[in-house]
Amino acid sequence: MSTPEGQRAEPLRLLAIHAHPDDEASKGAATMASYAASGVRVMVATCTGGELGGIQNPAMIGDAHSGRDMGGARRIEMARAAAILGIEHQWLGFTDSGLPEGDPLPELPANCFALKPLEIAAAPLVRLVRRFRPHVIVSYDENGGYPHPDHIMAHKVSVEAFNAAGDPAAYPGTGEAWTPQKLYYDLAFNPQRFRALHYALEEAGLASPYAQRLAAWLEADTEGHTPPAATNPATTRVDCGDFFEKRDDALRAHATQVDPEGFFFAVSPQMQRKVWPWEDYSLVKSHVPMNVPENDLFAGLR
């Protein structure tokens, strides 16, 4: 089994695990671009092909390629986003589960990612961890960031791979054991960030798209419920404001899923750099001494 000492002598590597193509652009993209530009090897593992995603960008309605082959269109979009961010990318090869809607909720598609037994769903990720040998893994919290079945399963396989990849007896046939040193949950939906951006927009006399979200969180607090986005405390802020434009360009690369006039672009990069020039994470497991708050996902490993 690899030791922490041996790992620290290696070039730094970061693995971010996401449910669908476009998730990497909306969650931690500026962090990844910043680390990649500094010489860190950064890889995104995408669990599913996103083939059940609908058109979210009005300008793409009627697009022939995505109408005929959404999965193929999203592969092209993912390749463009990865090139913009300067990162490596790996598909894990599972089938999109879709987001069930209605009352009662419909059953998930047979053989989809969310219905796979954990040991089957985690095996390709364990193999990737043992091949890529990341020092740090980033994924979603127990709620998946938001309760999409693929996001929740992405959380489960991430925790399983983090715990199992260093055990030589686990997942035989998937490569030599490797022990990642730190596991983080991405906090793209950090309520403090949305609150700060909301007030900045109001002070500038601009319309804020965050009022409804903040009201829902406030109502949950009033009723004694912790908002899902606030379950895990922010321990780590990565200063990556210089890469917000790359993040936005990566988002636009996912043209079927991201409206360039929509929610993600309500606050200019310039205003964000003044108000909240970080991306937020929660350190949940570490094999090196924890000393939070931090400003570096590799704190204790450099």
C-alpha positions as CSV (number, residue, x, y, z in Angstrom):
1,M,0.0,0.0,0.0
2,S,1.2,3.5,-0.8
3,T,2.3,5.6,2.2
4,P,1.6,9.3,2.8
5,E,5.4,9.9,2.6
6,G,5.6,8.3,-0.8
7,Q,2.6,10.1,-2.0
8,R,4.0,13.5,-1.0
9,A,7.1,12.8,-3.2
10,E,4.8,12.4,-6.2
11,P,3.4,15.1,-8.5
12,L,0.2,16.4,-7.0
13,R,-3.0,14.9,-8.5
14,L,-6.7,15.9,-8.0
15,L,-9.6,13.7,-9.0
16,A,-13.1,15.3,-9.2
17,I,-16.1,12.9,-9.5
18,H,-19.3,14.1,-11.2
19,A,-22.6,12.6,-12.2
20,H,-23.1,14.1,-15.6
21,P,-21.2,16.1,-18.2
22,D,-21.7,19.8,-17.3
23,D,-21.6,19.1,-13.5
24,E,-17.8,19.7,-13.6
25,A,-18.3,23.1,-15.1
26,S,-20.9,24.2,-12.5
27,K,-19.1,22.8,-9.5
28,G,-15.4,23.6,-8.8
29,A,-14.4,24.4,-12.4
30,A,-12.4,27.5,-11.5
31,T,-10.6,25.5,-8.8
32,M,-9.7,22.8,-11.3
33,A,-8.5,25.3,-13.9
34,S,-6.4,27.1,-11.3
35,Y,-4.7,23.9,-10.1
36,A,-4.2,22.7,-13.6
37,A,-2.5,26.0,-14.6
38,S,-0.2,25.6,-11.6
39,G,1.0,22.2,-12.8
40,V,-1.2,19.9,-10.7
41,R,-2.7,17.0,-12.7
42,V,-6.4,17.3,-12.6
43,M,-8.9,14.7,-13.8
44,V,-12.6,14.6,-13.9
45,A,-14.4,11.3,-13.8
46,T,-18.0,11.5,-15.2
47,C,-20.2,8.7,-14.0
48,T,-22.9,8.8,-16.8
49,G,-23.2,10.1,-20.3
50,G,-26.1,12.5,-19.5
51,E,-28.0,11.0,-22.3
52,L,-31.4,11.5,-20.6
53,G,-30.8,15.3,-20.1
54,G,-33.3,17.5,-21.9
55,I,-32.5,20.7,-23.7
56,Q,-32.0,23.5,-21.1
57,N,-30.8,26.2,-23.5
58,P,-33.6,27.8,-25.6
59,A,-31.2,28.5,-28.3
60,M,-30.6,24.8,-28.8
61,I,-34.2,23.8,-29.2
62,G,-34.5,22.0,-32.5
63,D,-30.8,21.2,-32.7
64,A,-30.6,18.1,-35.0
65,H,-27.6,16.4,-33.3
66,S,-28.8,16.6,-29.7
67,G,-32.3,15.7,-30.8
68,R,-31.0,12.5,-32.5
69,D,-28.2,11.6,-30.1
70,M,-28.1,13.6,-26.9
71,G,-25.4,11.3,-25.4
72,G,-23.1,11.9,-28.4
73,A,-23.7,15.7,-28.3
74,R,-22.8,15.8,-24.7
75,R,-19.6,13.9,-25.3
76,I,-18.5,16.6,-27.7
77,E,-19.5,19.3,-25.2
78,M,-17.6,17.5,-22.4
79,A,-14.4,17.4,-24.6
80,R,-14.7,21.1,-25.2
81,A,-15.2,21.9,-21.5
82,A,-12.2,19.8,-20.5
83,A,-10.0,21.5,-23.1
84,I,-11.0,24.9,-21.8
85,L,-10.2,24.0,-18.2
86,G,-7.0,22.2,-19.1
87,I,-7.9,19.0,-17.4
88,E,-8.0,15.3,-18.1
89,H,-11.2,13.4,-18.4
90,Q,-12.5,9.9,-18.0
91,W,-16.0,8.4,-18.6
92,L,-17.0,5.7,-16.1
93,G,-19.6,4.4,-18.6
94,F,-22.8,4.2,-16.7
95,T,-26.3,5.0,-18.1
96,D,-28.0,8.2,-17.0
97,S,-30.8,7.6,-14.5
98,G,-32.8,10.7,-15.4
99,L,-34.5,12.9,-12.9
100,P,-37.9,11.3,-12.0
101,E,-40.8,13.8,-11.8
102,G,-44.5,13.5,-11.0
103,D,-46.7,12.1,-8.2
104,P,-46.2,9.2,-7.8
105,L,-42.6,9.3,-9.0
106,P,-42.0,6.9,-12.0
107,E,-39.5,4.1,-11.6
108,L,-36.0,4.7,-12.7
109,P,-34.8,3.1,-16.0
110,A,-33.6,-0.5,-15.8
111,N,-29.9,-0.8,-15.6
112,C,-29.3,2.9,-14.9
113,F,-26.4,4.1,-12.7
114,A,-28.6,4.8,-9.6
115,L,-29.9,1.3,-9.5
116,K,-26.5,-0.5,-9.7
117,P,-25.3,-2.4,-6.7
118,L,-22.6,-0.3,-5.0
119,E,-19.8,-2.8,-5.6
120,I,-20.6,-2.8,-9.3
121,A,-21.0,1.0,-9.6
122,A,-17.8,1.7,-7.6
123,A,-15.5,-0.8,-9.4
124,P,-14.6,1.4,-12.4
125,L,-13.9,4.3,-10.1
126,V,-11.6,2.2,-7.8
127,R,-9.8,1.1,-11.0
128,L,-9.4,4.7,-12.0
129,V,-8.2,5.8,-8.5
130,R,-5.6,3.1,-8.6
131,R,-4.4,4.0,-12.0
132,F,-4.5,7.8,-11.7
133,R,-3.4,7.8,-8.0
134,P,-5.0,11.0,-6.8
135,H,-3.9,12.6,-3.6
136,V,-7.2,14.4,-3.2
137,I,-10.7,13.4,-4.3
138,V,-13.6,15.8,-4.6
139,S,-17.2,14.8,-4.9
140,Y,-20.7,15.5,-3.6
141,D,-22.2,15.3,-0.1
142,E,-24.8,12.8,1.1
143,N,-27.5,14.8,-0.6
144,G,-25.7,14.8,-3.9
145,G,-25.5,18.6,-3.9
146,Y,-29.1,18.3,-4.8
147,P,-31.2,15.1,-4.7
148,H,-30.8,13.7,-8.2
149,P,-30.4,9.9,-8.0
150,D,-27.2,10.0,-10.1
151,H,-25.7,12.6,-7.8
152,I,-26.5,10.6,-4.7
153,M,-25.0,7.5,-6.3
154,A,-21.9,9.6,-7.3
155,H,-21.5,10.4,-3.6
156,K,-21.8,6.8,-2.7
157,V,-19.2,5.5,-5.2
158,S,-16.8,8.3,-4.3
159,V,-16.8,7.5,-0.6
160,E,-16.5,3.8,-1.4
161,A,-13.6,4.3,-3.7
162,F,-11.8,6.6,-1.3
163,N,-12.1,4.0,1.5
164,A,-11.5,0.9,-0.6
165,A,-8.8,1.9,-3.2
166,G,-6.0,1.6,-0.6
167,D,-7.0,-1.9,0.6
168,P,-5.2,-4.6,-1.4
169,A,-7.9,-7.1,-0.6
170,A,-10.7,-4.9,-1.9
171,Y,-11.9,-5.0,-5.6
172,P,-9.4,-7.6,-6.9
173,G,-8.3,-7.2,-10.5
174,T,-8.6,-3.4,-10.5
175,G,-4.9,-2.6,-10.0
176,E,-2.4,-2.0,-7.3
177,A,-3.7,-0.4,-4.1
178,W,-3.5,3.4,-3.7
179,T,-4.6,5.4,-0.7
180,P,-6.0,8.9,-1.5
181,Q,-5.1,11.2,1.4
182,K,-8.1,13.7,1.5
183,L,-11.7,13.6,0.6
184,Y,-13.7,16.8,0.1
185,Y,-17.3,17.6,-0.7
186,D,-17.9,20.4,-3.1
187,L,-20.0,23.2,-1.7
188,A,-21.2,24.9,-4.9
189,F,-24.5,25.6,-3.2
190,N,-23.0,27.3,-0.2
191,P,-25.8,29.5,1.3
192,Q,-23.3,32.1,2.5
193,R,-22.1,32.5,-1.1
194,F,-25.5,32.9,-2.5
195,R,-26.5,35.4,0.2
196,A,-23.4,37.5,-0.4
197,L,-24.0,37.6,-4.2
198,H,-27.7,38.4,-3.7
199,Y,-27.0,41.4,-1.5
200,A,-24.2,42.6,-3.9
201,L,-26.7,42.5,-6.8
202,E,-29.3,44.4,-4.8
203,E,-26.9,47.0,-3.7
204,A,-25.9,47.5,-7.3
205,G,-29.5,47.9,-8.3
206,L,-29.6,44.7,-10.3
207,A,-32.1,41.9,-10.2
208,S,-31.1,38.9,-8.2
209,P,-32.1,35.3,-9.3
210,Y,-31.3,34.0,-5.8
211,A,-34.2,35.4,-3.7
212,Q,-36.4,32.3,-4.0
213,R,-33.5,29.9,-3.1
214,L,-32.6,32.0,-0.1
215,A,-36.2,32.2,1.0
216,A,-36.5,28.5,0.9
217,W,-33.4,28.1,3.0
218,L,-34.6,30.7,5.5
219,E,-37.9,28.8,5.8
220,A,-36.1,25.6,6.4
221,D,-34.1,27.3,9.2
222,T,-37.2,28.7,10.7
223,E,-38.8,25.3,10.8
224,G,-35.8,23.8,12.4
225,H,-34.5,21.9,9.4
226,T,-31.0,22.3,8.2
227,P,-30.9,23.2,4.5
228,P,-29.2,20.4,2.5
229,A,-26.6,22.8,1.2
230,A,-25.6,23.7,4.8
231,T,-25.2,20.2,6.2
232,N,-21.4,20.1,5.8
233,P,-19.5,23.1,7.1
234,A,-17.2,25.0,4.7
235,T,-13.6,24.2,5.8
236,T,-11.7,25.2,2.7
237,R,-11.8,28.2,0.4
238,V,-9.7,28.0,-2.8
239,D,-8.9,31.5,-4.2
240,C,-9.6,31.0,-7.9
241,G,-11.2,34.2,-9.0
242,D,-8.7,34.7,-11.8
243,F,-10.3,31.6,-13.5
244,F,-13.9,32.5,-13.3
245,E,-13.9,33.4,-17.0
246,K,-12.6,29.9,-17.8
247,R,-15.4,28.4,-15.6
248,D,-18.0,30.4,-17.5
249,D,-16.5,29.4,-20.9
250,A,-16.6,25.7,-19.8
251,L,-20.3,26.2,-18.8
252,R,-21.1,27.6,-22.2
253,A,-19.4,24.7,-23.8
254,H,-22.3,22.6,-22.5
255,A,-24.6,24.3,-24.9
256,T,-27.5,21.8,-24.6
257,Q,-27.6,22.2,-20.8
258,V,-26.6,25.8,-20.1
259,D,-28.5,28.9,-21.1
260,P,-25.8,31.6,-21.7
261,E,-28.4,34.2,-20.5
262,G,-29.4,32.2,-17.4
263,F,-28.8,31.7,-13.7
264,F,-25.1,30.9,-13.8
265,F,-24.2,34.2,-15.4
266,A,-26.3,36.5,-13.3
267,V,-23.2,37.9,-11.5
268,S,-20.3,39.1,-13.6
269,P,-16.9,37.6,-12.9
270,Q,-15.7,41.1,-11.8
271,M,-18.4,41.4,-9.2
272,Q,-17.7,37.8,-8.0
273,R,-14.0,38.6,-7.6
274,K,-14.9,41.4,-5.3
275,V,-17.6,39.6,-3.3
276,W,-16.7,35.9,-3.2
277,P,-13.5,35.1,-5.1
278,W,-13.3,31.6,-3.8
279,E,-14.9,28.2,-4.3
280,D,-15.9,26.4,-1.1
281,Y,-15.3,22.8,0.1
282,S,-15.8,20.7,3.1
283,L,-13.0,18.4,4.2
284,V,-14.7,15.2,5.4
285,K,-11.8,12.7,5.6
286,S,-8.1,13.1,5.8
287,H,-5.1,10.8,6.4
288,V,-2.9,13.8,7.1
289,P,-3.4,16.2,10.1
290,M,-6.4,18.4,9.6
291,N,-5.9,22.1,10.3
292,V,-8.9,24.0,9.2
293,P,-9.8,26.5,7.9
294,E,-7.6,25.9,4.8
295,N,-7.1,27.7,1.5
296,D,-5.6,24.8,-0.4
297,L,-7.0,21.3,-1.1
298,F,-3.5,20.0,-0.9
299,A,-2.8,21.5,2.6
300,G,-0.6,19.1,4.5
301,L,0.5,17.4,1.3
302,R,2.9,19.9,-0.2
